[in-house]
């Protein structure tokens, strides 16, 4: 087993997290969220699952959209190995950048709160989307203080952050009750931001 490195949010750190979760039998699966996202994905779209982890969403999506072109990117080599084992029909890549477009849909679920510069990834998404493409970002709201989450996102802060993204038109869907909990038992609250080029 990989030992946890001291530095958080690095590829080695996430290798250790995903490996530990696999040994515990823990899987991040959010079916009600997945179904909300599915409504924005056409049958033959090209989709990027950015920060795909071990491929739970992209595997689920393959069953729902068998003709779609689905790619998952994560910077954890362990997660990408697991994702490839789960669904060989999808394309997976070890990377920490949004690349390989243009995509019709880019999904970043519970990812950008781990980065000090989420604007950088939103700009990369803009450059890798088709003109009519959609970027779907999911943020935890009013989160527990986690070392990995560099900021506790609130609805007010998220609105302010999105207003600064001048290239986008967007709408926020707040989900105060997701039906999911953290390992501690506390309810997970989240916001989904649907973005299109302005």
Phi and psi in degrees as a GROMACS rama.xvg file:
@    title "Ramachandran Plot"
@    xaxis  label "Phi"
@    yaxis  label "Psi"
@TYPE xy
-69.6269  136.291  UNK-2
-86.01  143.097  UNK-3
-65.747  122.947  UNK-4
-74.4469  161.464  UNK-5
-72.5126  -33.1346  UNK-6
-82.9985  124.266  UNK-7
-82.971  163.373  UNK-8
55.0264  39.4021  UNK-9
-114.173  163.853  UNK-10
-55.4516  -42.8435  UNK-11
-63.4355  -39.487  UNK-12
-60.9011  -48.1665  UNK-13
-71.5795  -29.756  UNK-14
-56.4624  -46.5489  UNK-15
-65.9107  -40.9999  UNK-16
-62.0011  -51.3558  UNK-17
-65.6043  -35.8394  UNK-18
-66.1722  -42.9705  UNK-19
-64.1773  -42.2632  UNK-20
-64.4324  -38.8008  UNK-21
-62.7521  -41.5726  UNK-22
-66.0324  -31.4269  UNK-23
-80.2235  -13.1479  UNK-24
79.1685  18.7806  UNK-25
-86.8898  133.797  UNK-26
-135.015  135.796  UNK-27
-86.0903  99.5909  UNK-28
-130.972  122.199  UNK-29
-126.593  74.9842  UNK-30
-59.5527  -39.6769  UNK-31
-65.1274  -37.9216  UNK-32
-65.8798  -45.3888  UNK-33
-56.1695  -42.246  UNK-34
-66.1797  -35.022  UNK-35
-63.4803  -40.4464  UNK-36
-70.7474  -38.1243  UNK-37
-55.6894  -34.4749  UNK-38
-61.8117  -13.2976  UNK-39
-106.226  8.43957  UNK-40
-117.965  118.759  UNK-41
-78.5822  166.914  UNK-42
-57.6324  -38.1655  UNK-43
-117.335  25.3465  UNK-44
-66.0178  160.75  UNK-45
-101.677  121.352  UNK-46
-123.155  137.338  UNK-47
-112.584  125.553  UNK-48
-100.485  95.8497  UNK-49
-85.7838  125.745  UNK-50
75.943  45.1307  UNK-51
-70.0115  -14.2626  UNK-52
57.3377  -142.362  UNK-53
-80.5494  16.8077  UNK-54
84.6034  22.0946  UNK-55
-62.895  -47.0999  UNK-56
-68.5236  -46.1649  UNK-57
-65.274  -33.2276  UNK-58
-66.8798  -45.2453  UNK-59
-60.3585  -43.5143  UNK-60
-64.1477  -36.5355  UNK-61
-57.7858  -38.5278  UNK-62
-68.8457  -33.1843  UNK-63
-85.3794  -30.2354  UNK-64
-130.962  70.5208  UNK-65
-63.123  -21.2338  UNK-66
-94.3815  -4.16638  UNK-67
-72.7795  155.963  UNK-68
-96.7046  111.18  UNK-69
-116.703  127.563  UNK-70
-126.986  138.321  UNK-71
-117.336  135.95  UNK-72
-124.302  133.879  UNK-73
-152.413  152.107  UNK-74
-92.046  3.75372  UNK-75
-90.4598  115.642  UNK-76
-62.4603  -36.644  UNK-77
-62.7513  -45.6797  UNK-78
-62.1544  -42.4978  UNK-79
-66.6298  -37.964  UNK-80
-60.8885  -44.6582  UNK-81
-63.558  -42.5794  UNK-82
-62.0749  -43.3727  UNK-83
-62.3522  -37.5095  UNK-84
-67.9781  -32.8228  UNK-85
-75.4431  -35.4883  UNK-86
-151.429  94.9225  UNK-87
-72.7805  -15.4517  UNK-88
-75.1073  -20.9485  UNK-89
-88.92  160.451  UNK-90
-99.9125  129.194  UNK-91
-126.975  147.608  UNK-92
-146.168  138.2  UNK-93
-81.5851  116.524  UNK-94
-166.853  155.169  UNK-95
-120.756  22.8602  UNK-96
-129.601  153.283  UNK-97
-84.1433  114.355  UNK-98
-150.973  172.474  UNK-99
89.0246  9.36296  UNK-100
-73.1724  -177.59  UNK-101
-85.8744  144.91  UNK-102
-112.043  151.804  UNK-103
-78.8154  -33.0369  UNK-104
-140.521  132.24  UNK-105
-119.79  127.523  UNK-106
-116.463  130.969  UNK-107
-130.492  95.0395  UNK-108
-97.6394  117.534  UNK-109
52.4612  50.203  UNK-110
-122.782  -50.8059  UNK-111
-66.6496  -20.4173  UNK-112
-69.7562  -8.86351  UNK-113
-90.2236  -6.9346  UNK-114
-110.798  143.163  UNK-115
-72.0815  -16.0684  UNK-116
-132.377  66.4434  UNK-117
-60.299  -25.8559  UNK-118
-57.5034  -37.8807  UNK-119
-58.7464  -42.648  UNK-120
-75.7339  -31.4283  UNK-121
-67.0674  -37.6941  UNK-122
-66.2287  -41.8156  UNK-123
-60.7655  -40.8184  UNK-124
-61.5061  -43.9027  UNK-125
-55.7887  -43.2285  UNK-126
-75.4085  -10.6894  UNK-127
-116.898  11.833  UNK-128
-103.507  149.499  UNK-129
-65.5939  164.725  UNK-130
-59.8091  -32.9027  UNK-131
-101.773  14.4309  UNK-132
-72.3459  169.333  UNK-133
-130.835  136.248  UNK-134
-105.471  127.344  UNK-135
-118.769  116.347  UNK-136
-115.879  133.681  UNK-137
-117.117  124.127  UNK-138
-115.298  141.171  UNK-139
-71.0968  142.778  UNK-140
-111.134  140.669  UNK-141
48.48  46.1967  UNK-142
-70.1583  164.266  UNK-143
-67.0968  152.15  UNK-144
-72.1019  107.398  UNK-145
-109.126  143.969  UNK-146
-59.7158  -36.2275  UNK-147
-71.0983  -28.0468  UNK-148
-88.3331  112.232  UNK-149
-75.7937  -14.0179  UNK-150
-148.118  142.934  UNK-151
-86.5948  111.184  UNK-152
-81.3197  135.693  UNK-153
-118.983  163.777  UNK-154
-61.2557  -40.9232  UNK-155
-62.7515  -45.1853  UNK-156
-64.9595  -40.5925  UNK-157
-62.2988  -43.4755  UNK-158
-60.4683  -45.009  UNK-159
-61.5408  -45.395  UNK-160
-59.0516  -45.9317  UNK-161
-69.4251  -32.3234  UNK-162
-62.7993  -26.2318  UNK-163
-78.7195  -12.058  UNK-164
-88.7444  83.2882  UNK-165
-68.0439  -18.8722  UNK-166
-85.154  -0.801611  UNK-167
-121.611  149.263  UNK-168
-107.675  143.444  UNK-169
-152.223  161.645  UNK-170
-142.044  142.633  UNK-171
-108.338  131.163  UNK-172
-110.428  116.21  UNK-173
-91.2105  130.122  UNK-174
-117.117  86.5042  UNK-175
-68.8819  -22.9811  UNK-176
-129.394  100.613  UNK-177
-89.5291  -18.7703  UNK-178
86.7579  0.772612  UNK-179
-113.191  157.009  UNK-180
-132.215  157.746  UNK-181
-72.3215  169.214  UNK-182
-56.0274  -28.6933  UNK-183
-73.8753  -13.0011  UNK-184
98.9024  -11.3128  UNK-185
-70.9228  140.479  UNK-186
-64.7361  142.525  UNK-187
-91.4421  126.784  UNK-188
-113.997  140.876  UNK-189
-147.773  165.873  UNK-190
-128.421  137.887  UNK-191
-109.263  127.73  UNK-192
-110.303  119.63  UNK-193
-100.266  121.42  UNK-194
-124.911  139.889  UNK-195
-132.173  156.811  UNK-196
-62.8938  136.297  UNK-197
